[in-house]
Amino acid sequence: MDQDTATPNEELPLHGAGDRLRLAREAAGMTIEQVAAETRIPLRHLEVIEAGDFGALPARTYAIGFSRTYARMLGLDEKEILDDVRAQLGATDYSERQRVATFEPGDPTRVPSRGLTALSVLAVLLLLVGGFMFYTRVVAPGAGPASLLGPDDAPAASASATAAPRPAAKPAAVPANGPVVFTSDQDGMWIKFYDADGKQLMQKQMAKGESYTVPADAKGPMAWTGRPDAFSITVGGRAVPKLSDEDKVMKDVPVTAAALLGRAAQPAAQPTATGN
């Protein structure tokens, strides 16, 4: 076959964009699940990208945008990767596929803000409480539940109301050396635990309700996850605040009993969240 009849595929480099991204990830010692957690690109899209099957993505913009994010995270030359992606897309005609845009959980631009969702729920609760109070106090006063006290009990109730309040019981102290337990509140939540020397203690996607106890003899244990808001934490059997109430990537977070109790007592500066 002469050069005039060579096909476009024969002119592509030995390693396409997908191969280069996969090789760079493996050289960095990262799993594809870690990349999905850090970039928030759906795992199935990452697998398609590494296979070089860019035409299988919902639209050309997905192929370009996800490849750029992946290359940036690995420190590769974004322009070279995108040029290769465009070359491999070639004559792919997305207009003929007539794909309907779908909600992608891993696309940060399509994920509704957790803060907005929480505010919406709070607004609904306030409306319900306000409506109930308005009805019982203005529209139908006295329509609430009747008092359990009879007429003869009224003086005793008044006397008890004027009695000096008892001091509130102090909460039991949380043991500073109690076991640290992480429990997943949702299915498929990825998290990695490792010590100060970088030695991995545990890494997996935890099922809902699944727990992991940080080894008490681990040297400076830390955690890395893209969903710190999805894990409940206890120290010595008592609940402490989550690593964050936001959906974001957090890395190198100390998870010793002392560190977690310190965060509960006085919020400290949050570790730098890695992202796109």
C-alpha positions as CSV (number, residue, x, y, z in Angstrom):
1,M,0.0,0.0,0.0
2,D,1.5,3.4,-1.0
3,Q,1.4,6.6,0.9
4,D,-1.5,8.0,-1.2
5,T,-3.8,5.2,-0.1
6,A,-2.9,5.2,3.6
7,T,-5.8,5.4,5.9
8,P,-6.1,8.2,8.6
9,N,-5.8,5.6,11.3
10,E,-2.3,4.6,10.0
11,E,-1.2,8.2,10.5
12,L,-2.0,8.3,14.2
13,P,0.8,8.0,16.7
14,L,1.7,4.7,18.3
15,H,0.1,5.8,21.6
16,G,-3.2,7.8,21.3
17,A,-4.5,10.3,23.9
18,G,-6.2,7.5,25.8
19,D,-3.1,5.4,26.0
20,R,-1.0,8.4,27.1
21,L,-3.4,9.3,29.9
22,R,-3.6,5.7,31.1
23,L,0.2,5.2,31.1
24,A,0.7,8.6,33.0
25,R,-1.9,7.5,35.6
26,E,-0.2,4.1,36.1
27,A,3.2,5.9,36.4
28,A,1.7,8.1,39.1
29,G,0.6,5.0,41.0
30,M,-3.1,6.0,40.9
31,T,-6.1,3.8,40.3
32,I,-8.8,4.9,37.9
33,E,-11.2,5.1,40.9
34,Q,-8.9,7.7,42.5
35,V,-8.9,9.7,39.3
36,A,-12.7,9.6,39.3
37,A,-12.9,10.8,42.9
38,E,-10.4,13.7,42.3
39,T,-11.7,14.9,38.9
40,R,-15.4,14.0,39.5
41,I,-15.5,12.5,36.0
42,P,-17.8,9.4,35.9
43,L,-15.8,6.2,36.0
44,R,-17.5,4.8,32.9
45,H,-16.4,7.9,30.9
46,L,-12.8,7.6,32.2
47,E,-12.7,4.0,31.0
48,V,-14.0,5.1,27.5
49,I,-11.3,7.8,27.4
50,E,-8.5,5.5,28.3
51,A,-9.7,3.0,25.6
52,G,-9.5,5.9,23.1
53,D,-13.2,5.4,22.1
54,F,-14.0,9.1,22.3
55,G,-16.9,8.7,19.9
56,A,-18.8,6.7,22.5
57,L,-19.1,9.8,24.8
58,P,-22.4,11.7,24.7
59,A,-21.0,14.7,22.8
60,R,-17.8,16.1,21.4
61,T,-17.7,18.7,24.2
62,Y,-17.5,15.8,26.7
63,A,-14.5,14.3,24.9
64,I,-12.7,17.6,24.9
65,G,-13.6,18.8,28.4
66,F,-13.0,15.5,30.2
67,S,-9.7,14.9,28.4
68,R,-8.5,18.4,29.3
69,T,-9.4,17.9,33.0
70,Y,-7.7,14.4,33.0
71,A,-4.5,15.8,31.4
72,R,-4.3,18.8,33.7
73,M,-4.6,16.5,36.8
74,L,-1.7,14.4,35.6
75,G,0.4,17.3,34.6
76,L,0.5,16.4,30.9
77,D,0.6,18.9,28.0
78,E,-3.1,19.8,27.5
79,K,-2.7,21.1,24.0
80,E,-1.0,17.9,22.8
81,I,-3.7,15.7,24.4
82,L,-6.5,17.8,22.9
83,D,-4.9,17.8,19.4
84,D,-4.7,14.0,19.6
85,V,-8.3,13.7,20.8
86,R,-9.6,15.9,18.0
87,A,-7.6,13.9,15.5
88,Q,-9.1,10.6,16.8
89,L,-12.6,12.1,16.7
90,G,-12.0,12.8,13.1
91,A,-15.2,12.6,11.1
92,T,-17.4,11.5,14.0
93,D,-20.7,13.3,13.4
94,Y,-22.5,13.9,16.7
95,S,-25.3,15.8,15.0
96,E,-26.5,12.5,13.4
97,R,-26.6,10.7,16.8
98,Q,-29.3,13.0,18.2
99,R,-28.3,12.2,21.7
100,V,-30.4,13.7,24.4
101,A,-28.3,15.5,27.1
102,T,-28.5,13.6,30.3
103,F,-27.6,14.4,33.9
104,E,-24.1,13.2,34.6
105,P,-23.3,12.9,38.4
106,G,-19.6,13.3,37.7
107,D,-20.0,16.6,35.8
108,P,-19.4,19.4,38.4
109,T,-21.2,22.0,36.2
110,R,-24.4,19.9,36.3
111,V,-24.4,18.9,40.0
112,P,-26.7,21.1,42.0
113,S,-25.0,22.8,45.0
114,R,-25.5,21.0,48.3
115,G,-25.8,24.4,50.0
116,L,-28.7,25.2,47.6
117,T,-30.4,21.9,48.4
118,A,-30.0,22.4,52.1
119,L,-31.4,26.0,51.9
120,S,-34.4,24.8,49.9
121,V,-35.2,22.1,52.5
122,L,-34.8,24.6,55.3
123,A,-37.1,27.1,53.6
124,V,-39.8,24.5,53.2
125,L,-39.6,23.6,56.9
126,L,-39.8,27.2,57.9
127,L,-42.9,27.7,55.8
128,L,-44.6,24.7,57.4
129,V,-43.7,25.8,60.9
130,G,-44.7,29.4,60.2
131,G,-48.0,28.3,58.7
132,F,-48.8,26.1,61.7
133,M,-48.1,28.8,64.2
134,F,-50.1,31.4,62.2
135,Y,-53.1,29.0,62.2
136,T,-53.0,28.1,65.9
137,R,-52.4,31.6,67.1
138,V,-54.4,33.8,64.6
139,V,-56.9,31.8,62.6
140,A,-57.9,29.2,65.3
141,P,-56.4,30.1,68.7
142,G,-56.9,27.4,71.3
143,A,-57.2,24.7,68.6
144,G,-54.0,23.1,69.8
145,P,-53.9,20.1,72.2
146,A,-55.6,20.7,75.5
147,S,-53.6,21.1,78.7
148,L,-53.1,17.9,80.7
149,L,-53.4,19.9,84.0
150,G,-56.7,20.3,85.8
151,P,-57.9,23.5,87.5
152,D,-56.5,22.3,90.8
153,D,-53.1,21.7,89.4
154,A,-52.6,25.3,88.2
155,P,-51.0,26.7,91.4
156,A,-48.6,23.8,91.6
157,A,-47.6,24.3,87.9
158,S,-47.0,28.0,88.6
159,A,-44.9,27.2,91.7
160,S,-42.8,24.8,89.7
161,A,-42.3,27.3,86.9
162,T,-40.9,29.9,89.3
163,A,-38.5,27.3,91.0
164,A,-34.8,27.8,90.3
165,P,-33.7,25.9,87.2
166,R,-31.4,23.0,87.8
167,P,-27.9,23.2,86.3
168,A,-27.6,21.2,83.1
169,A,-25.7,18.0,83.4
170,K,-22.3,18.1,81.9
171,P,-21.8,15.8,78.9
172,A,-19.5,12.9,79.4
173,A,-16.0,13.5,78.3
174,V,-14.9,11.8,75.0
175,P,-11.9,9.6,75.6
176,A,-8.9,11.2,73.8
177,N,-7.5,7.7,72.9
178,G,-10.8,6.1,71.9
179,P,-11.1,4.2,68.7
180,V,-11.7,6.2,65.5
181,V,-14.5,4.7,63.3
182,F,-15.6,6.0,59.9
183,T,-19.0,4.8,58.7
184,S,-20.3,5.4,55.1
185,D,-23.7,7.1,54.9
186,Q,-24.1,6.2,51.2
187,D,-23.3,3.4,48.8
188,G,-20.0,3.4,46.7
189,M,-18.2,6.1,48.7
190,W,-14.4,5.9,47.9
191,I,-11.9,6.6,50.7
192,K,-8.2,5.9,51.4
193,F,-6.4,5.7,54.7
194,Y,-2.6,5.8,55.0
195,D,0.0,6.7,57.6
196,A,2.6,9.5,57.9
197,D,5.1,7.4,55.8
198,G,2.6,7.0,52.9
199,K,1.9,3.3,53.7
200,Q,-1.7,2.4,52.7
201,L,-3.9,1.2,55.6
202,M,-7.1,0.8,53.6
203,Q,-8.6,1.9,50.3
204,K,-12.0,0.9,48.8
205,Q,-15.5,2.1,47.9
206,M,-17.5,1.5,51.0
207,A,-21.1,0.4,51.0
208,K,-23.8,2.2,53.0
209,G,-23.5,1.4,56.7
210,E,-20.0,-0.1,56.3
211,S,-17.5,0.9,58.9
212,Y,-13.7,1.1,59.2
213,T,-11.8,1.4,62.4
214,V,-8.5,3.3,62.1
215,P,-5.7,1.2,63.6
216,A,-4.8,2.6,67.1
217,D,-1.1,1.9,66.4
218,A,-1.0,3.7,63.0
219,K,1.6,6.4,62.8
220,G,-0.1,9.7,62.0
221,P,-3.0,8.2,60.1
222,M,-4.6,10.4,57.4
223,A,-7.5,10.2,54.9
224,W,-8.2,11.1,51.3
225,T,-11.7,11.1,49.8
226,G,-13.8,13.1,47.3
227,R,-16.9,12.8,49.6
228,P,-16.0,13.9,53.1
229,D,-19.6,14.7,53.7
230,A,-20.6,11.1,53.2
231,F,-18.8,9.6,56.2
232,S,-20.0,9.7,59.9
233,I,-17.2,9.6,62.5
234,T,-17.1,8.5,66.1
235,V,-14.2,8.7,68.6
236,G,-14.6,6.4,71.6
237,G,-18.2,5.6,70.6
238,R,-19.3,9.3,70.5
239,A,-20.1,11.2,67.3
240,V,-17.8,14.0,66.2
241,P,-18.3,16.4,63.2
242,K,-17.6,15.1,59.7
243,L,-14.5,16.1,57.9
244,S,-16.6,18.5,55.9
245,D,-20.3,19.2,55.1
246,E,-19.4,19.9,51.5
247,D,-19.0,17.6,48.5
248,K,-15.3,18.2,47.7
249,V,-12.0,16.4,47.5
250,M,-9.9,16.4,50.7
251,K,-6.5,14.9,51.0
252,D,-3.9,14.4,53.8
253,V,-6.6,15.0,56.6
254,P,-5.3,13.8,60.0
255,V,-7.7,11.3,61.5
256,T,-6.2,10.6,64.9
257,A,-8.5,10.8,67.9
258,A,-6.7,14.0,69.1
259,A,-7.0,15.7,65.7
260,L,-10.7,14.9,65.3
261,L,-11.5,16.0,68.8
262,G,-9.5,19.2,68.2
263,R,-11.6,19.9,65.1
264,A,-14.8,19.4,67.1
265,A,-13.6,21.8,69.9
266,Q,-12.3,24.6,67.7
267,P,-12.6,24.5,63.9
268,A,-9.1,24.6,62.4
269,A,-8.0,25.6,59.0
270,Q,-9.2,23.0,56.5
271,P,-6.6,21.0,54.5
272,T,-6.3,22.2,50.9
273,A,-9.0,20.6,48.7
274,T,-7.6,19.2,45.5
275,G,-9.8,19.7,42.4
276,N,-9.8,20.5,38.7
